[in-house]
Amino acid sequence: MVYYNRVELGTFIERPNRFVARCLLHSTNEVVTVHVKNTGRCKELLLENVQVGLSYQPGPQRKTDFDLISVKKGDRWVNIDSQVPNELAEIGLTTSVIQLPGLLGDIKLLQREKTFASSRFDIYLETDADEKAIIEVKGLTLEHNNIGAFPDAPSQRASKHVAHLRQLMTEGYRNYLLFIIQMENIAKFTIADHIDRKLYEEVSEGMEEGLQVLGYDCRVGADFIQLHQSVSFELTQKFG
């Protein structure tokens, strides 16, 4: 579980650019500029007057005192911190909450931010059965009718990573695409082909070659996020 310190509730007003937003603090009725911990669009979440969670993190090198970390959508909280999925993935792997199908043995080495040629992947593993695995982690915040989808905008970086994972599988690595779904009560998830057809095709071809696609949803509050359970992936699931 990941907790955020000194979280206050607020109301979202606007997002002038992808880095900052303006919010109304409930505790003081003051309008503050906050750092958005996700440079993605999040346009289906960051709507005028939605409730948000703001973590108070002042510092001499910061231009803002608050981080926008969570958004209330309907009756559930959605975490939008783009850095937390990797942390949760490591926690899940080291505590066996996250299971990697087909991987033999117990993990003896876990390395974050491992570089292979021109790509840097989120997690590299070795097991005591001489298995090697590469895991690319993605945070998922897009949802409609309890179906999750990735991405919320075209992602050349994601397509590049999947293409490189496919290449590395030919060199003997077991490779995984792991989605941390930053909300609860998701029935299944998919790739939003109407948003990023290239990524959809890379994942489809990768799965035919042995790429494993996994997803885990999370229990989320304004000030915390915790891995919950696995969610099934269906590439052909219609979304939106």
Summary of the structure (lengths in Angstrom):
residues: 240
radius of gyration: 18.3
end to end distance: 30.4
largest distance: 57.9
contacts: 792
relative contact order: 0.15
helix: 16%
strand: 44%
